[in-house]
Amino acid sequence: MSLFSSLRTPSVRADEARRMIDDGAVLLDVREKQEWNAGHAPTAKHLPLGRIAEAQRRLPAKATVVVVCRSGNRSRQATSALREQGFNAVNLSGGMHSWAKAGGAIVDRSNRPGRVA
């Protein structure tokens, strides 16, 4: 394996992510609270990027984790950090925008239809 390939963060498209979640993967949203409140996937867990060190206490150790943010940049950082912690984590390429385009549900903090903020 080359040095470059070892630095790449594994990622999946939204349709693949939805299948993984249907099969038991955890969807982890690493956006800030106000973004989460505006709209998130109904089954997602919330852990902002700045608190990713808490993942050991907040996520099942053996679960596959699909990490999402608004566009895919913060989730890429979080995915790398989670993999360093020993999690089987992948980045959702394109973030919540891709999730929505692929037909993924989005709800706000009151469980009403939400929006990507």
C-alpha positions in Angstrom: 0.0 0.0 0.0 1.3 3.4 -0.9 1.6 6.3 1.6 -1.1 8.2 -0.4 -3.6 5.3 -0.2 -3.1 4.9 3.5 -4.0 8.6 4.0 -7.3 8.4 2.2 -10.5 8.4 4.3 -12.9 5.7 3.3 -16.2 7.1 2.0 -19.6 6.0 0.7 -22.3 7.5 -1.4 -25.6 8.4 0.3 -27.4 5.4 -1.3 -24.7 3.1 0.1 -24.9 4.8 3.5 -28.7 4.2 3.6 -28.2 0.5 2.9 -25.5 0.3 5.6 -27.7 2.0 8.1 -30.6 -0.4 7.2 -28.2 -3.2 7.9 -27.3 -1.9 11.4 -24.6 0.8 10.9 -24.8 3.8 13.2 -25.2 7.2 11.4 -23.2 9.8 13.3 -23.9 13.5 12.7 -20.9 15.7 13.6 -22.4 19.1 12.9 -23.0 21.8 15.5 -26.2 21.9 17.6 -27.9 24.6 15.6 -27.4 22.6 12.4 -28.6 19.4 14.0 -31.7 21.3 15.4 -32.6 22.6 11.9 -32.5 19.2 10.3 -30.9 15.7 10.8 -31.6 12.1 9.8 -34.2 10.7 12.2 -32.0 7.7 13.3 -28.7 9.7 13.6 -26.8 10.1 16.8 -25.4 13.6 17.4 -21.8 14.2 18.5 -20.2 17.5 17.2 -16.8 17.2 15.7 -15.2 19.2 18.6 -16.4 16.4 21.0 -15.3 13.4 18.8 -13.0 12.2 21.6 -16.2 11.2 23.5 -17.0 8.6 20.9 -15.6 5.8 22.9 -18.3 6.4 25.5 -21.1 7.3 23.1 -20.9 4.8 20.4 -21.1 1.0 20.3 -17.5 -0.3 20.0 -18.2 -2.9 17.3 -20.6 -1.0 15.1 -19.8 0.4 11.7 -20.2 4.1 11.9 -21.3 6.3 8.9 -20.2 9.9 9.6 -22.1 12.9 8.2 -21.9 16.6 8.3 -23.3 19.3 6.0 -21.1 18.8 3.0 -18.5 16.1 3.9 -15.5 18.0 5.1 -16.0 17.9 8.9 -17.2 14.3 8.7 -14.0 13.3 6.8 -12.0 14.7 9.8 -14.2 12.9 12.3 -14.0 9.6 10.3 -10.2 9.8 10.5 -10.3 10.4 14.2 -12.8 7.6 14.8 -10.6 5.2 12.8 -7.7 6.2 15.0 -9.8 5.3 18.0 -10.4 1.8 16.5 -13.9 2.3 15.0 -14.9 1.0 11.6 -15.9 4.4 10.3 -16.7 5.7 6.8 -17.4 9.2 5.6 -20.8 10.0 3.9 -19.5 11.7 0.7 -21.4 15.0 0.1 -22.9 15.1 3.6 -26.5 15.9 4.4 -26.9 17.5 1.0 -26.3 14.1 -0.6 -28.4 12.4 2.0 -31.4 14.6 1.1 -30.8 14.2 -2.7 -30.8 10.4 -2.2 -34.2 10.5 -0.5 -33.0 10.4 3.1 -35.5 11.8 5.6 -34.6 15.0 7.5 -36.4 16.1 10.6 -35.9 19.1 12.9 -35.5 19.0 16.7 -39.3 18.7 17.1 -39.4 15.7 14.7 -41.1 17.8 12.0 -39.7 18.1 8.4 -36.3 19.7 8.7 -33.8 21.3 6.4 -30.0 21.1 5.9 -28.5 24.2 7.6 
